[in-house]
Amino acid sequence: MTDKKAKTAAPIYKPKGFDVKQRQLLVAGQAVQSLADHYGTPFYVYDHALCQKRVVDLKAVMPDFTHIHYAIKANPMPDLVAKMAGWVDGLDVASGGELDVALVSGISPKNISFAGPAKQDWELEKALKAGVVVNVESAGELRRLSSLAQKHSQRARIAFRVNPDFELKSSGMKMGGGPKPFGIDAETLPEMLRDISQKWLDIEGLHIFTGSQNLKLSAIEEGLVNTLNLAKSLSREMGISFKHVNIGGGLGVPYFPGDLPLDLGEVGALYQKHLNKAKQEMPGVQFIMELGRFLVAEAGLYVTRVVDKKQSRGKTFLACDGGMHHHLSLSGNFGQIVRRNYPLDIANKMTTPKQDFETVDIVGPLCTPLDRLGDNVSLPRAEVGDLVVVYQSGAYGFTASPQAFLGHQPPKEVLL
Ligand SMILES: *Cc1c(COP(=O)(O)O)cnc(C)c1O
């Protein structure tokens, strides 16, 4: 009981940048209702200006010698990636398919890097030909890349993806430390390099990515300090002055009741302090931060229409035309341990007085109890035809969901 109370009392974060006019939620000045009537539901809508603002605001607080890369797996919509390419310093991709998107985005291939386990030969060849940096994940991959480079008489630009010998304590999703599919164990890297021919390799950098969805400043600082120390000691041990060190990022956004947004001023101060120091110790190094979610999540909404409203044994259900097949993480099935509600609204009934609110369960159209959009959520009283809007949906939505499940239509994607 007390647990439930604490949950409802926790503040619910809603992103800035979405205005309300005559009870209608607006995206980039357009009513969600008009977009729904025009495009049909369900759909994702992204406000490019909010993505741009996020990049600009971040750059303003970071040391000016730091490059910001966009990790496109967060949202690889080609039109959005092409816009992002104009604002960030580089793009990070995680597959041959994403590499195709990055290569037509307008960014110089010089500033693309390619990470991810199980890169196939055709993907490595594509990277070689394009001249992008391959973040090498294992000794085997390095050998394959080296022989492909020789075969095509094309030098390979590489960075070592390092599996650090520390673990990020309170990251939402750990990607480094302990045994991991990602990267080369830090302690084995100097030794490994001695056994591999470097004739066709241009060793350019290190890539240390420790985790994702981090909302705690102290954990971000700890990860940053450990990352910089590891980069320094590897550089010393291997006798290489790296051109660039990709220090990851993993900055999070608030999703659930009680989550608080990062304070950009504080984040900037922390990076200023540690990167300025590291820059003195490794003067020739280009530091790179790579971010996905933090740059795009808050600029996106998912919109679905109420198709049915029903009562069942004391509960009110809104059944919608969209759900977990479009937005897996909203349903709580994308790495979450406990299902919690994303911030929600009724897009065509904004500024409703509290006495006209109703507590509802919101579900999607799939025949599985996993298809949930909201549990016990208090919203303006909604009827069939009204529009449920899900905030914080610009990252890990459209392409991170099992769209073919149950054979429904895919959602549209609208970039404003
Ligand atoms: C997924 C991923 C990212 C992006 O993580 P976010 O939490 O979206 O910022 C960055 N780098 C690598 C290597 C990744 O796998």
The ligand as a Gaussian input file, in Angstrom:
#p B3LYP/6-31G(d) Opt

LIG

0 1
 C       23.862000       2.115000     -27.865000
 C       25.184000       2.718000     -27.892000
 C       25.328000       4.097000     -27.707000
 C       24.178000       5.009000     -27.432000
 O       23.741000       4.884000     -26.134000
 P       22.668000       5.914000     -25.554000
 O       22.343000       5.427000     -24.213000
 O       21.509000       5.899000     -26.486000
 O       23.325000       7.255000     -25.518000
 C       26.593000       4.629000     -27.771000
 N       27.654000       3.842000     -28.028000
 C       27.560000       2.512000     -28.198000
 C       28.756000       1.724000     -28.460000
 C       26.325000       1.905000     -28.142000
 O       26.227000       0.596000     -28.303000

